[in-house]
Amino acid sequence: MAAVGELDVVWSLPGEDVRAGWRALSWTARAEGGIAVLLVQKRFLERSYGVWHARERFDGEVVFVSGGGVVQRRTPVFGMDPWVGHFALLPGDRFLLVQGRTRQGDGGRWEPNAVVHGADGRGVERAFCVGDDIPALVTDRRGGIWTAYGDEGIYGHHPESGAGLAGWSSRGVATWAPAGRLPSQPLEGLTAATERDAVWLAWYSHEGTYLTRIASATGEFATFRSPERGIDGLAVRGGRAVLTRRDHGEHTTTLTRAELADGTWTVTGREKLRLPGPLRLRCGQGRDGVLWLRAGDSWVRVGV
């Protein structure tokens, strides 16, 4: 395990994989610790604004990396749809691939934009729709899917997207909605994290940036003003949190530490972190007080 400043660089895409044509298309932080990275051969991809996108259906491999940076296994995955917006895991090491957008087809039915692949990577279990325009998505330990929507979804016609935040089962059934109980109308989802059996969704409105904590088992929730605006990474443990705001296209990010007391998050410190690569869209994911950041083709963790 290498270090950059005080940061742990847990894993980097090996040079032999790069030379063999593999590129990291997407990734997710694992609920049990570590990360899973979706690798795809370069021949299936095209690059836009420094980010790889699949231009056709593709096969790939999922690399499971432990919290100690050890590759535990590599699982081939077949027949994946292009334009993957989010990659996540479900219980039993099943794979969830989600496109950020969908559209209404004939008869008013919304086209599927979420696909569940079996743990062996060879079969598709089911496909369904989880709303339109999804900048932030996370899965919990129970297999629930949690989404925060963008402005085109919020002001579009999909009913769950219009509420700004939503929860879904792994079968595509809507299980949770804020039901008008948020302090302000969301305009855009920012990032997401889990903390044991709780889910945190970050979003902003005309009135500021907010953090909503949802108990995944009961649906009970509370919303707090965020101590920082424009965040792209969040991790929470108890009454402490770390939040990041990246410098676009640079190798640095501003890390904010905060504490929760009497229903208010208060900043306790800020620092500029230099990372081993650039931070781009959807660079941060938080799990149980650990914030994982993708910096180029390296994955760094910061603890609360």
FIFIRO-772519 format. One record per residue: residue in one letter; y, x, z of N, C-alpha, C, O in turn. Coordinates in steps of 0.02 Angstrom, whole numbers, padded with zeros to 5 digits, always signed. Example, Ala and Ser with C-alpha at 12.3 -4.5 7.8 and 13.67 -1.06 7.14 Angstrom:
REM residues 2
A-00284+00660+00390-00225+00615+00390-00165+00660+00390-00166+00712+00423;S-00112+00642+00354-00053+00684+00357+00002+00645+00394+00057+00670+00402;
//
This chain:
REM residues 304
M-00060+00043+00000+00000+00000+00000+00062+00044+00000+00070+00087+00044;A+00105+00034-00049+00166+00074-00054+00223+00037-00020+00216-00020+00001;A+00280+00071-00014+00338+00039+00017+00400+00058-00021+00407+00114-00046;V+00447+00011-00026+00513+00023-00055+00562+00007+00001+00571-00052+00018;G+00594+00058+00029+00635+00046+00087+00590+00022+00144+00542+00056+00161;E+00605-00036+00172+00565-00065+00225+00518-00119+00199+00486-00154+00239;L+00513-00127+00133+00472-00180+00104+00402-00155+00088+00392-00098+00069;D+00354-00200+00097+00285-00186+00076+00274-00207+00004+00281-00266-00012;V+00257-00160-00038+00235-00176-00105+00159-00184-00101+00123-00134-00099;V+00136-00247-00098+00066-00259-00083+00021-00245-00144-00033-00217-00136;W+00044-00265-00203+00003-00255-00263+00047-00251-00324+00099-00284-00328;S+00026-00210-00372+00059-00205-00437+00007-00211-00491-00051-00190-00482;L+00026-00238-00548-00019-00242-00605-00040-00172-00625+00003-00131-00643;P-00105-00156-00623-00127-00087-00638-00111-00066-00710-00110-00107-00756;G-00097-00002-00718-00082+00025-00784-00139+00014-00833-00127+00004-00892;E-00201+00017-00809-00258+00007-00855-00260-00064-00881-00281-00075-00938;D-00238-00113-00842-00234-00181-00866-00179-00188-00919-00189-00222-00970;V-00122-00157-00906-00067-00160-00955-00090-00129-01021-00077-00157-01074;R-00122-00071-01017-00145-00038-01079-00199-00078-01114-00207-00073-01175;A-00236-00119-01077-00288-00162-01107-00259-00227-01134-00297-00269-01160;G-00193-00237-01129-00161-00295-01159-00149-00353-01112-00126-00405-01134;W-00164-00345-01047-00153-00399-00999-00081-00402-00976-00049-00351-00965;R-00055-00464-00969+00012-00475-00941+00007-00529-00888-00034-00574-00892;A+00050-00524-00837+00051-00573-00783+00094-00632-00804+00155-00627-00807;L+00061-00689-00819+00098-00748-00842+00127-00787-00783+00185-00807-00786;S+00087-00797-00731+00110-00836-00674+00072-00813-00612+00027-00771-00617;W+00089-00840-00554+00058-00819-00492+00070-00870-00437+00110-00916-00446;T+00034-00862-00382+00046-00905-00324+00027-00868-00261-00017-00825-00262;A+00060-00884-00206+00041-00859-00140-00015-00903-00114-00012-00964-00118;R-00068-00872-00087-00126-00908-00063-00117-00932+00008-00085-00898+00049;A-00143-00991+00023-00135-01019+00090-00167-00976+00143-00144-00974+00200;E-00222-00940+00126-00256-00898+00174-00229-00827+00176-00257-00784+00210;G-00176-00814+00138-00147-00747+00135-00162-00714+00069-00212-00729+00037;G-00118-00670+00048-00125-00637-00016-00098-00679-00073-00062-00728-00063;I-00115-00659-00134-00089-00692-00193-00145-00701-00244-00197-00669-00240;A-00133-00744-00293-00176-00751-00351-00130-00746-00412-00079-00779-00416;V-00149-00703-00460-00107-00689-00518-00146-00708-00581-00203-00687-00591;L-00113-00748-00624-00143-00769-00687-00126-00719-00741-00067-00712-00760;L-00177-00683-00766-00168-00634-00819-00189-00663-00886-00239-00700-00891;V-00150-00647-00937-00163-00672-01005-00154-00614-01053-00111-00571-01044;Q-00195-00613-01106-00188-00561-01156-00122-00569-01194-00101-00625-01209;K-00090-00514-01209-00024-00514-01241-00024-00551-01307+00027-00578-01327;R-00081-00552-01342-00083-00584-01408-00071-00659-01405-00054-00690-01455;F-00080-00689-01345-00067-00761-01337+00005-00776-01317+00024-00834-01312;L+00045-00724-01306+00110-00733-01273+00168-00714-01318+00161-00679-01368;E+00227-00739-01298+00290-00717-01327+00339-00708-01269+00331-00739-01217;R+00388-00665-01279+00434-00648-01226+00503-00676-01241+00530-00669-01296;S+00532-00709-01191+00599-00739-01198+00638-00727-01134+00615-00745-01080;Y+00697-00695-01139+00739-00679-01082+00700-00640-01029+00709-00651-00969;G+00657-00596-01051+00619-00553-01005+00559-00586-00973+00528-00556-00929;V+00542-00648-00993+00487-00685-00963+00434-00701-01016+00451-00720-01072;W+00370-00693-00998+00316-00709-01044+00302-00784-01045+00303-00817-00993;H+00290-00811-01105+00270-00880-01114+00210-00883-01160+00206-00844-01208;A+00163-00929-01147+00107-00938-01192+00129-00982-01250+00159-01035-01240;R+00114-00962-01311+00134-01000-01370+00078-01043-01398+00089-01081-01445;E+00018-01038-01369-00040-01076-01392-00090-01080-01335-00082-01047-01284;R-00141-01122-01344-00193-01125-01293-00225-01057-01283-00232-01019-01332;F-00243-01040-01222-00264-00972-01208-00318-00970-01154-00326-01016-01115;D-00354-00914-01154-00400-00896-01100-00366-00842-01058-00319-00810-01081;G-00390-00832-00998-00360-00780-00956-00405-00763-00898-00464-00782-00897;E-00377-00728-00850-00413-00711-00789-00367-00722-00729-00307-00710-00733;V-00396-00746-00674-00358-00751-00612-00382-00696-00565-00441-00690-00550;V-00334-00654-00543-00349-00599-00498-00331-00621-00427-00274-00639-00414;F-00380-00620-00383-00369-00637-00313-00358-00573-00273-00401-00530-00271;V-00299-00568-00243-00280-00508-00205-00271-00526-00132-00238-00575-00116;S-00301-00487-00088-00295-00500-00016-00226-00480+00009-00188-00448-00026;G-00211-00500+00071-00148-00480+00102-00142-00406+00111-00087-00380+00121;G-00199-00370+00108-00198-00297+00112-00193-00263+00045-00196-00201+00042;G-00186-00301-00009-00178-00272-00075-00243-00255-00110-00243-00220-00160;V-00299-00281-00084-00365-00267-00114-00383-00323-00163-00379-00382-00145;V-00404-00305-00223-00428-00354-00271-00496-00378-00249-00543-00338-00246;Q-00502-00442-00233-00565-00469-00208-00610-00493-00264-00671-00486-00259;R-00581-00520-00316-00621-00542-00374-00575-00559-00431-00515-00570-00422;R-00604-00563-00491-00569-00584-00551-00610-00639-00583-00668-00629-00599;T-00579-00697-00593-00614-00756-00619-00587-00774-00688-00528-00788-00694;P-00628-00773-00739-00606-00796-00806-00589-00870-00805-00623-00910-00772;V-00537-00889-00841-00517-00959-00848-00509-00973-00922-00481-00931-00959;F-00533-01031-00945-00536-01044-01017-00498-01108-01035-00494-01155-00995;G-00470-01108-01096-00441-01168-01125-00380-01195-01090-00374-01255-01079;M-00334-01150-01071-00274-01172-01036-00219-01190-01085-00211-01160-01139;D-00180-01241-01066-00126-01264-01108-00067-01216-01106-00055-01184-01055;P-00028-01211-01161+00031-01168-01161+00088-01197-01119+00084-01253-01095;W+00140-01157-01112+00200-01177-01076+00186-01196-01003+00207-01248-00979;V+00148-01152-00970+00134-01162-00899+00198-01150-00860+00228-01096-00864;G+00218-01200-00821+00277-01192-00778+00259-01168-00708+00295-01129-00678;H+00202-01194-00682+00180-01177-00614+00105-01166-00613+00067-01200-00648;F+00085-01118-00573+00014-01102-00562+00003-01105-00486+00040-01074-00448;A-00047-01143-00464-00060-01150-00392-00135-01157-00381-00173-01169-00429;L-00156-01151-00319-00226-01158-00301-00236-01222-00261-00191-01244-00225;L-00295-01251-00267-00317-01308-00228-00379-01287-00188-00410-01237-00205;P-00397-01325-00137-00457-01307-00097-00518-01294-00141-00528-01327-00192;G-00558-01246-00120-00616-01227-00159-00599-01181-00217-00639-01173-00263;D-00539-01150-00215-00517-01103-00267-00514-01135-00336-00525-01102-00387;R-00500-01202-00337-00485-01233-00401-00414-01215-00422-00372-01199-00380;F-00401-01217-00488-00337-01196-00515-00296-01256-00538-00322-01302-00570;L-00233-01255-00522-00187-01307-00544-00135-01276-00589-00099-01230-00569;L-00130-01301-00650-00079-01279-00698-00034-01338-00713-00057-01392-00731;V+00032-01327-00706+00080-01382-00714+00135-01361-00763+00165-01308-00754;Q+00147-01402-00812+00206-01394-00855+00265-01428-00820+00257-01480-00788;G+00324-01398-00827+00382-01426-00793+00406-01492-00821+00437-01531-00785;R+00392-01505-00884+00417-01566-00917+00359-01610-00940+00303-01588-00950;T+00375-01674-00949+00330-01722-00979+00372-01772-01017+00434-01766-01018;R+00341-01821-01047+00379-01873-01082+00339-01937-01081+00279-01938-01071;Q+00374-01991-01093+00344-02058-01094+00316-02072-01163+00353-02069-01213;G+00253-02088-01167+00222-02102-01230+00223-02177-01246+00260-02215-01216;D+00181-02196-01293+00176-02266-01312+00153-02308-01253+00109-02288-01215;G+00182-02366-01246+00164-02410-01191+00194-02392-01125+00178-02422-01074;G+00239-02341-01124+00273-02322-01063+00234-02275-01018+00257-02259-00964;R+00175-02253-01039+00134-02208-00998+00161-02137-01002+00176-02112-01056;W+00167-02106-00944+00191-02037-00942+00133-01989-00958+00079-01995-00930;E+00146-01942-01002+00094-01896-01024+00076-01847-00968+00120-01825-00931;P+00012-01829-00962-00008-01782-00910+00027-01714-00918+00033-01689-00974;N+00049-01686-00862+00076-01618-00863+00046-01574-00809+00070-01519-00797;A-00006-01599-00775-00042-01561-00724-00117-01562-00741-00145-01615-00754;V-00148-01503-00741-00218-01497-00758-00253-01459-00702-00231-01406-00681;V-00309-01487-00677-00349-01454-00626-00411-01424-00659-00451-01459-00690;H-00418-01358-00652-00477-01322-00677-00524-01309-00619-00502-01296-00563;G-00590-01313-00632-00640-01299-00581-00638-01226-00559-00609-01184-00592;A-00670-01212-00502-00669-01145-00474-00700-01093-00520-00683-01034-00516;D-00747-01114-00563-00778-01067-00609-00735-01053-00669-00751-01010-00710;G-00678-01090-00676-00632-01078-00730-00653-01106-00797-00617-01098-00846;R-00710-01139-00801-00736-01160-00866-00724-01233-00882-00723-01251-00941;G-00716-01274-00832-00709-01345-00846-00645-01374-00819-00620-01352-00767;V-00619-01425-00853-00560-01462-00830-00585-01522-00790-00620-01564-00817;E-00565-01526-00727-00586-01582-00684-00547-01646-00700-00575-01700-00706;R-00481-01638-00708-00440-01697-00722-00371-01675-00744-00351-01617-00734;A-00335-01721-00774-00265-01709-00794-00225-01771-00776-00250-01827-00781;F-00163-01761-00754-00121-01816-00731-00048-01795-00733-00033-01737-00748;C-00004-01840-00718+00068-01826-00719+00095-01822-00648+00079-01864-00606;V+00136-01771-00635+00168-01763-00569+00244-01764-00576+00279-01728-00540;G+00269-01804-00622+00341-01811-00630+00370-01765-00682+00335-01722-00709;D+00434-01774-00695+00467-01738-00749+00521-01691-00722+00558-01709-00676;D+00525-01631-00751+00575-01580-00735+00563-01553-00664+00594-01577-00617;I+00519-01503-00658+00496-01479-00594+00514-01405-00585+00477-01362-00608;P+00570-01389-00553+00586-01319-00540+00549-01289-00480+00544-01228-00474;A+00524-01331-00433+00491-01306-00374+00429-01347-00359+00430-01408-00361;L+00373-01312-00345+00309-01344-00332+00268-01299-00285+00269-01238-00291;V+00233-01331-00237+00188-01294-00193+00130-01339-00175+00136-01400-00175;T+00072-01309-00161+00014-01346-00137+00001-01328-00064+00015-01272-00043;D-00026-01376-00025-00039-01363+00046-00114-01351+00056-00153-01354+00009;R-00132-01339+00119-00202-01323+00135-00249-01380+00121-00308-01369+00108;R-00224-01442+00124-00266-01501+00114-00275-01518+00040-00315-01562+00023;G-00239-01484-00004-00242-01500-00075-00186-01544-00099-00186-01566-00156;G-00137-01559-00055-00080-01597-00076-00034-01556-00120-00029-01495-00113;I+00000-01589-00166+00046-01558-00213+00116-01584-00196+00126-01645-00191;W+00164-01539-00188+00232-01558-00168+00281-01532-00220+00279-01474-00241;T+00327-01576-00241+00372-01561-00296+00444-01577-00279+00459-01625-00244;A+00488-01534-00305+00561-01548-00302+00586-01545-00374+00569-01499-00411;Y+00627-01593-00394+00642-01604-00464+00712-01579-00483+00756-01569-00441;G+00720-01568-00549+00784-01548-00577+00825-01608-00598+00803-01665-00595;D+00886-01594-00621+00932-01649-00635+00909-01693-00693+00921-01754-00692;E+00875-01664-00743+00852-01706-00799+00797-01754-00777+00791-01808-00805;G+00757-01734-00728+00707-01780-00702+00738-01831-00655+00721-01890-00657;I+00784-01808-00612+00816-01853-00564+00855-01908-00599+00854-01966-00577;Y+00888-01890-00653+00927-01939-00690+00891-01966-00752+00921-01997-00796;G+00826-01953-00754+00785-01980-00807+00753-02046-00786+00782-02083-00746;H+00694-02061-00813+00664-02126-00801+00601-02124-00759+00574-02177-00741;H+00576-02064-00743+00514-02061-00704+00529-02081-00632+00574-02052-00601;P+00492-02129-00603+00511-02156-00537+00508-02105-00481+00553-02105-00438;E+00457-02062-00478+00452-02013-00424+00504-01958-00433+00532-01934-00384;S+00517-01937-00494+00567-01886-00506+00636-01909-00484+00676-01870-00458;G+00650-01973-00494+00716-02000-00477+00733-01993-00404+00793-01991-00387;A+00683-01990-00359+00696-01983-00288+00713-01911-00268+00736-01900-00212;G+00701-01863-00313+00718-01793-00299+00662-01752-00271+00655-01694-00289;L+00621-01781-00227+00564-01748-00195+00504-01795-00197+00512-01856-00197;A+00443-01766-00199+00383-01809-00199+00323-01770-00175+00321-01708-00178;G+00273-01807-00151+00208-01780-00134+00154-01814-00174+00159-01874-00189;W+00101-01776-00192+00048-01802-00234-00020-01779-00207-00025-01727-00175;S-00071-01819-00221-00139-01797-00206-00163-01753-00265-00132-01751-00317;S-00220-01720-00254-00248-01678-00308-00281-01720-00362-00309-01693-00409;R-00278-01787-00355-00301-01832-00408-00243-01864-00445-00252-01906-00488;G-00181-01843-00427-00123-01867-00463-00094-01932-00436-00056-01966-00471;V-00111-01950-00375-00085-02011-00344-00023-01993-00302-00026-01947-00261;A+00032-02028-00313+00092-02016-00273+00079-02036-00200+00059-02092-00187;T+00090-01989-00153+00073-02001-00083+00133-02002-00037+00129-02026+00020;W+00190-01976-00060+00248-01972-00016+00312-01975-00058+00315-01948-00113;A+00363-02009-00030+00429-02010-00061+00481-02016-00005+00465-02043+00048;P+00541-01991-00015+00592-01995+00038+00618-02065+00050+00648-02078+00103;A+00608-02110+00003+00626-02181+00012+00698-02190+00034+00713-02231+00078;G+00743-02152+00003+00814-02161+00017+00837-02135+00084+00893-02150+00105;R+00796-02095+00118+00813-02072+00186+00840-02001+00188+00847-01973+00242;L+00855-01971+00131+00887-01905+00130+00961-01913+00144+00990-01965+00129;P+00993-01861+00171+01064-01867+00187+01110-01867+00127+01168-01885+00132;S+01083-01847+00069+01123-01846+00008+01075-01850-00051+01016-01835-00044;Q+01100-01871-00109+01058-01876-00168+01045-01807-00197+01093-01772-00214;P+00982-01785-00203+00967-01720-00232+00991-01714-00305+00989-01763-00343;L+01013-01654-00323+01031-01639-00391+00983-01590-00423+00973-01591-00484;E+00952-01546-00383+00908-01495-00410+00865-01465-00355+00889-01449-00301;G+00799-01459-00369+00755-01423-00324+00764-01348-00331+00779-01324-00386;L+00754-01311-00277+00766-01240-00278+00703-01199-00266+00686-01156-00308;T+00668-01211-00211+00608-01172-00196+00568-01212-00145+00591-01263-00120;A+00508-01187-00128+00463-01222-00082+00424-01172-00042+00415-01115-00062;A+00400-01194+00016+00360-01152+00060+00314-01197+00101+00325-01257+00106;T+00262-01167+00131+00220-01203+00179+00221-01165+00245+00230-01104+00247;E+00211-01203+00299+00208-01175+00366+00153-01213+00403+00164-01267+00430;R+00092-01184+00403+00034-01218+00429+00026-01287+00396+00014-01290+00336;D+00034-01341+00434+00025-01408+00406+00090-01440+00384+00093-01500+00372;A+00142-01400+00379+00207-01426+00357+00226-01396+00289+00204-01341+00271;V+00266-01434+00252+00292-01412+00188+00368-01412+00192+00397-01459+00220;W+00400-01361+00165+00473-01357+00161+00493-01359+00088+00469-01319+00048;L+00538-01405+00070+00566-01410+00003+00641-01398+00008+00676-01431+00047;A+00666-01350-00032+00738-01334-00032+00769-01365-00094+00741-01362-00149;W+00829-01394-00085+00863-01429-00140+00938-01430-00126+00960-01417-00070;Y+00976-01446-00178+01048-01452-00166+01075-01516-00195+01044-01548-00239;S+01134-01535-00170+01169-01594-00193+01243-01577-00197+01262-01519-00187;H+01283-01627-00213+01356-01616-00214+01382-01595-00145+01436-01566-00140;E+01345-01611-00093+01368-01598-00026+01342-01533+00004+01359-01516+00060;G+01300-01497-00033+01275-01434-00007+01201-01425-00019+01169-01465-00054;T+01173-01372+00012+01102-01355+00005+01065-01378+00068+01090-01370+00123;Y+01005-01406+00058+00967-01434+00113+00895-01408+00114+00869-01387+00062;L+00865-01410+00173+00794-01393+00182+00760-01453+00214+00779-01475+00268;T+00710-01481+00180+00673-01538+00205+00604-01516+00227+00566-01488+00188;R+00587-01530+00290+00522-01514+00319+00481-01577+00323+00502-01627+00352;I+00420-01576+00292+00376-01634+00289+00310-01617+00321+00279-01566+00305;A+00287-01659+00368+00220-01652+00396+00170-01679+00345+00170-01738+00330;S+00129-01635+00317+00087-01655+00261+00036-01708+00280+00015-01747+00238;A+00015-01710+00343-00036-01758+00365-00007-01828+00376-00040-01877+00361;T+00055-01832+00401+00083-01897+00419+00140-01920+00374+00156-01979+00372;G+00171-01873+00338+00228-01890+00297+00294-01892+00334+00346-01904+00303;E+00294-01882+00400+00356-01880+00438+00397-01820+00414+00370-01767+00399;F+00464-01829+00412+00504-01773+00386+00573-01772+00420+00596-01821+00449;A+00604-01714+00414+00671-01704+00438+00707-01658+00390+00676-01615+00359;T+00772-01667+00383+00811-01628+00335+00868-01592+00373+00901-01621+00415;F+00877-01528+00355+00928-01486+00387+00972-01456+00333+00950-01444+00277;R+01033-01443+00350+01076-01404+00305+01051-01332+00303+01034-01302+00354;S+01048-01305+00242+01027-01235+00235+01083-01188+00257+01142-01203+00245;P+01066-01133+00288+01117-01084+00306+01143-01044+00247+01193-01008+00254;E+01111-01050+00189+01132-01015+00129+01130-01062+00069+01090-01109+00068;R+01172-01050+00020+01172-01088-00043+01135-01049-00096+01128-00988-00092;G+01112-01084-00147+01083-01053-00206+01022-01010-00192+01014-00958-00224;I+00979-01031-00146+00922-00989-00128+00866-00996-00179+00860-01047-00213;D+00823-00945-00185+00765-00948-00228+00702-00926-00193+00649-00920-00225;G+00706-00913-00128+00647-00896-00089+00657-00919-00017+00713-00915+00009;L+00602-00942+00015+00607-00968+00082+00539-00959+00117+00487-00972+00087;A+00541-00936+00179+00481-00935+00222+00503-00953+00292+00557-00933+00315;V+00461-00992+00327+00478-01017+00393+00420-01007+00441+00362-01017+00422;R+00436-00988+00502+00386-00987+00556+00421-01010+00619+00465-00975+00646;G+00401-01069+00643+00433-01094+00704+00507-01106+00693+00527-01141+00646;G+00548-01076+00735+00620-01084+00730+00654-01028+00694+00715-01018+00703;R+00618-00989+00654+00648-00933+00618+00632-00940+00543+00581-00968+00523;A+00677-00913+00502+00667-00917+00430+00698-00856+00396+00743-00825+00423;V+00672-00840+00337+00704-00792+00292+00716-00829+00226+00675-00869+00204;L+00774-00815+00196+00793-00846+00133+00819-00791+00087+00849-00742+00111;T+00807-00798+00022+00832-00748-00026+00873-00781-00080+00863-00840-00097;R+00920-00742-00106+00961-00762-00163+00964-00702-00209+00997-00652-00194;R+00931-00707-00267+00924-00649-00310+00987-00634-00348+01029-00678-00360;D+00994-00570-00367+01046-00549-00413+01015-00551-00483+00970-00512-00497;H+01039-00595-00526+01007-00609-00590+00997-00545-00631+01045-00508-00646;G+00934-00533-00650+00917-00477-00692+00920-00409-00659+00907-00359-00691;E+00937-00407-00595+00942-00344-00558+00880-00332-00516+00836-00375-00512;H+00878-00274-00484+00822-00256-00441+00840-00267-00368+00812-00234-00324;T+00887-00312-00354+00909-00323-00286+00911-00398-00270+00916-00440-00315;T+00907-00413-00206+00914-00481-00182+00947-00480-00113+00940-00431-00076;T+00983-00532-00097+01013-00539-00030+00964-00577+00014+00946-00633-00001;L+00942-00545+00069+00897-00575+00117+00937-00600+00177+00974-00562+00207;T+00928-00663+00193+00962-00693+00251+00910-00712+00303+00859-00742+00287;R+00923-00695+00365+00880-00716+00421+00917-00770+00460+00978-00765+00470;A+00881-00821+00481+00913-00877+00516+00868-00903+00571+00807-00893+00570;E+00899-00937+00619+00862-00968+00674+00884-01041+00681+00941-01058+00668;L+00836-01083+00701+00848-01154+00709+00856-01171+00783+00812-01156+00823;A+00912-01201+00801+00924-01223+00869+00964-01287+00868+01015-01291+00834;D+00941-01337+00905+00976-01401+00910+00988-01432+00842+01040-01463+00829;G+00939-01424+00797+00943-01456+00732+00987-01421+00681+01001-01449+00628;T+01009-01359+00696+01053-01323+00651+01025-01253+00638+01008-01217+00684;W+01022-01235+00574+01004-01166+00555+01066-01122+00558+01118-01139+00529;T+01060-01066+00594+01116-01020+00601+01096-00951+00576+01043-00926+00593;V+01139-00920+00536+01125-00853+00509+01127-00802+00566+01173-00801+00606;T+01075-00760+00568+01073-00706+00618+01079-00637+00586+01088-00587+00621;G+01073-00633+00519+01081-00568+00487+01073-00574+00412+01040-00619+00386;R+01105-00527+00377+01099-00523+00304+01091-00450+00284+01118-00405+00316;E+01053-00439+00231+01045-00371+00205+01030-00375+00130+01002-00424+00105;K+01048-00323+00096+01033-00317+00024+00969-00276+00018+00965-00220+00044;L+00920-00303-00017+00856-00270-00026+00850-00244-00097+00864-00280-00145;R+00829-00182-00104+00815-00153-00170+00741-00157-00181+00701-00136-00139;L+00722-00184-00240+00652-00199-00255+00628-00157-00313+00668-00127-00349;P+00562-00155-00324+00534-00112-00377+00540-00140-00447+00518-00108-00494;G+00571-00199-00455+00579-00229-00521+00628-00286-00517+00649-00304-00462;P+00646-00316-00573+00694-00372-00573+00663-00435-00546+00604-00448-00555;L+00704-00476-00513+00684-00542-00490+00708-00593-00540+00766-00592-00561;R+00663-00638-00558+00682-00690-00607+00665-00758-00579+00647-00765-00520;L+00670-00809-00621+00659-00878-00601+00592-00885-00565+00541-00856-00586;R+00591-00924-00510+00531-00938-00470+00500-00874-00444+00440-00863-00448;C+00543-00830-00417+00520-00765-00394+00492-00766-00324+00456-00719-00306;G+00506-00818-00283+00487-00817-00213+00443-00876-00193+00453-00932-00216;Q+00393-00862-00150+00351-00915-00122+00337-00897-00049+00320-00840-00033;G+00343-00946-00004+00333-00935+00067+00270-00967+00093+00256-01025+00078;R+00232-00929+00133+00172-00955+00165+00170-00931+00237+00166-00871+00250;D+00173-00977+00284+00163-00963+00355+00204-00903+00379+00177-00856+00409;G+00268-00905+00365+00313-00854+00390+00314-00790+00349+00345-00741+00371;V+00282-00788+00292+00283-00730+00247+00313-00751+00180+00288-00797+00149;L+00365-00717+00159+00395-00730+00094+00369-00679+00044+00378-00619+00053;W+00336-00704-00008+00312-00662-00062+00363-00664-00119+00387-00717-00138;L+00379-00605-00146+00426-00599-00201+00393-00562-00258+00361-00510-00248;R+00400-00589-00319+00378-00553-00378+00438-00514-00404+00490-00543-00420;A+00430-00448-00407+00483-00404-00432+00455-00365-00491+00421-00315-00482;G+00469-00389-00552+00438-00360-00611+00364-00376-00609+00345-00435-00607;D+00322-00325-00611+00249-00335-00606+00223-00308-00540+00167-00283-00536;S+00264-00313-00487+00244-00296-00419+00257-00355-00374+00303-00395-00385;W+00217-00359-00321+00224-00414-00273+00238-00385-00204+00200-00345-00178;V+00293-00407-00175+00320-00381-00112+00318-00437-00061+00326-00496-00078;R+00306-00420+00002+00309-00471+00054+00359-00452+00108+00368-00393+00124;V+00393-00504+00134+00441-00496+00188+00422-00546+00242+00414-00605+00228;G+00415-00523+00303+00397-00567+00358+00458-00595+00394+00510-00563+00397;V+00448-00656+00420+00501-00686+00461+00509-00646+00526+00550-00663+00568;
//
